[in-house]
């Protein structure tokens, strides 16, 4: 492509990328991975040597370079010059983000991805389909609140120092309880993000994200920001009888949602009115989606 030409290819900057899903999809599309082959030729000796370099798919670092060969890339290029008998070769390496970009292009070309912008886009949507939407990202409000209270509690204990041992012990005990509740909400190293797709029509999506696939395991950079999400639908909520339980994977799942509402209402009542706290809710009602995210990017 010449400089200045318009390209339809997506160039994402990923803040969240589930590279396990990326590798799985790529293997399905390409019928498995191929090995990287390095071919060196010399006209002077009229011989050729071929060596194979195996690649590893590293899951420890979601943003590492990958020395793997696939049909989606030109793995190696070689050229020779008869005058000085020199051989050069190059190997192209992919990152998980570059592989995701190619998968996204494939999904778009095959018309396998649905653009979600308004509630009517949910009418013919089914679980298992790929979706893409732009949204404002927010953390589970209860987790966000507990994070803030925990930080205030740590600060209060440090400021007390050696004074007021009884009060310090009381704060320490409360801090332990808060940490225990928060840990139950973030067990298995994942947490729900709430996406507002269309604020005027209250269209939302819930994204269970794994902390290991966040850039530097840091969620702060995506909270309250507008991002593009690509993922696969797990559940469509388009009627009054269904909802998405924000505590479905925690110890709170045993509580009826009415009991949770009463507990949170009592909790909010006792909090200092000077604090600007988010509304605590245990469910997301229609119209909404539960989506397993592949990538969150700009």
N, C-alpha and C positions, 0 to 999 in steps of 0.2 A: 504494500500500500504506500503510495506516495504521500509525502508530507502535505497536509492541507486537505486530504480526502477525508470524507466523513465515513466513520465506521460504526456499525451497529453492535460491535462487540462490547460486552460489559467489562469495565476495568474496576473491579471492586477493591475497596480497602476494608478488610474484614476485622471486626472487633470480636466476633464470635464465629468459630468454625468447627463443626463436628467432623473432624477429618476421618473418623472411622466410617461414617456414612459416605463421605466423598470417595474413599478408596473402594468401598463396596459397590457403589453405583458405577464407578469407573471400570471395575472388573467385570460387571455385568454387561455394560455397554460395549466394552472392547474384547469380551470373551477371554478375560484374564490378562495378566501383565506379561510383557515380553522382557527378555534380558537385554541389557545394553551390550552391543558388540563393537569392538574397536578394531578397525582394519587399517593396517599400515602397508603401503606399497613402495617398492624401490625399483625404478626402471633400470638402474645400473646393474643390479644383481639378478634382475628378472625373477624375483621371488616375491611371494606375499606371505605375510604372517597375520594370523587372526587370533585374537585373544578375547576372552569373554570376562566382563566385569559384572559380578552379581550386585543387585541393589537391595537395600533394606528399606522397609516401610516403617519409619520410626513413629511410634505413637506417644512417646514421652514428651515430645515438643510439637505442639500443634502448628508451629510456624517454622519448622526446620526445612532445610533444603533436602530434596529427595533425589537420590541417584538411581532412579528407576527408569526403565524404558517402556513406553506405551506407543500404540499406534497413533495416539493423538498428537505426538510430537515428532519432529525430525531429530532422532537421537544423536546421530553423528554426521559430520560432513568432512570429506577429505579431498585434498587437491595436491597435485604434484607439478613440479616445474622441471622440464627436461634439461634446461640449461645448467642449473646448479644442483639438480638431483636432490631436492629437499621435499620432505613430506610433512604436511601439517594435518592435524585432525582436531576436531572440537567436539565437545560433548555438551549438550544442553540439559540443564537440570530444571526440574519443576519444583515449585513450592505447593503446599496444599491449596493455597489461594488461587494459583494459576490453574491447577487442575479443576477447582470448583468453577472458575470462570468458563472453562471449556464445557463442563457439565451443564452449566446454566445456558450456554449457547445451544447445546444439543437439545435441551428441554424446550427452548423457544423455537428452534427450527422444526422440531417434531410436534409442536403445538400441544405439549403435554403439561403446560403450566398455566394455571388460572390466575388472572389478575383480580384481586379483591379490593374494591373501593367503596362499595355501598351494600346495605343489607340485602338488596335483591340479588346480589351476586352469590348469595348462599343458597338460593332456592334449588338449584340443580347440582349443588356440590355434594360430594360423597366422601366418606373416610377413605384414605389411601391415595387421594389425588394431590398433586403438587400445587402449591399456591405461592403467590408473591404479593406483598403489599407494603406500603409505606405507613409508618405509625410512630406515635410518641410512646417511648418505653418508660415504664415505671416498675419499681420493685413491689413485691407483695407488701401491702400496707402494714400488716402486722410485723413482718420481719424488719421493715424500715423503722417502725416505732420502737421495737425491742433493741435495735442497733443504737438508736439515739439514747434510750434510757440507760443502756449498758455503758455507753461512753460517759454520760452524766454521772453514773454511779461510780465508775473508776475515778473520775475527777474529784468527786466528793470525798471518797476515801483518802485520796492523796492529800487533799487540802486539810483534812482533819488531823493527819499525822498521828502523834501520840496522845492527842487530846480527845477526851470523850470516848473511852474504850468501849463503853456499852453501846453508844450510837454507832461506832465504827463496826462493831460486831454485827449489829442489826443490818447495816447497809451491806456488809459482806455477804450475809445470808440471803438478802434480797437479790444481790447481784448473781449469786449462784443459781437461784431460782429462774431469773431472767435468762441466764445462759442456757439452762436446761431446756426451757421452752423454745428458745431460738434454735438450739441444736436439733430439737425434734422437728422443726420446720425446715431445716436444711440438711437433714440426714441423707446419706448416700451421695453427698457432694453435689446436690442440685437444688435449685430453687425456682419458683415460678416468677416470670416476668409478666406484667399486665400491659397489653398493647392497646392503645386507642387508635383505631383506624379511621373512624368517622365520628368526631365528637358530637356533631349536631344530631346524628341519628343513633348515637350510643352503640356503635358497632365496635366490639372489642375482640381481642384474641388473647389467649393464655399460652405462654411459651415455657415449658419446663427446660431450663438450661443447665448444663453441667459446668461446674466451676472450672474444671480442668481445661475446657475448650475456650474459655475467655482469654483474651490477650493479657498476659501477665497475671491471670486469675483475678483481674480487677474489674468489678462490675460498675464502679463509679463513673467511668467514662461514657457509658451508654445510658445511664439513668437520666431521665428528663431530656433526652435527645431524640431527634427525628432520624430514623434509620429505615433501611429496606430489609425485609425479612423474606427468606425463601425457606420453605419447609414442606412437610407432608401432613395432611389433615388427619387427626385422630378422632375428632368428634365435632359435629355440627349442631349447634343449639339454635333452633329457629321456631320454637314454640314455648308456651308458658310452662309446660310440664317438666321440661329439662333444664339443667343448669350445669355449670362446671364448678365442682367443689374444690376450693383452693387448698383444702387440707386432706385431699384424697390419699395422699401418700405419707401421711404423718399419723402420730398417735391420736390426733384429734378426729380422725375419720370415724371413730366409734361414737362420737357425740352427734346427736341430731342437730340439724342446722339451726333450729329454733333455740336450742339450749346454748349454742355458740353465740347467737345474736344477743341473747340476754347477758351472757358472760362478758362480751365485749362492750355492751352498753354500760354495764356496771364499771368496767375497767376505765372507759373514757370519762365517766362521771367523776372519778377520783383523781384524774390527772389535772395538774395545774392549768388553769384557763389561759395563762399567758403563753403556753406552748402551742404552736401551730402544728397540730398532729393530723395525719391523714385519716379519712374515714375508714374504719376497720370493717371489713366485710368478709364473709366466709364463702361467698359464691358469686359467680358471674352469670347473669341471666341473659336471655336472648336480646338482640341477635349477637352471637359470639361463636368463636372457634377455639378448639384445643388443637394446637399445631406443634408437631415435633420439629424444631428449627434445625435446618442444615447450616445456615449462615445468617449472621446479622452484619450488615455492611453499609457503607456510605458510597 
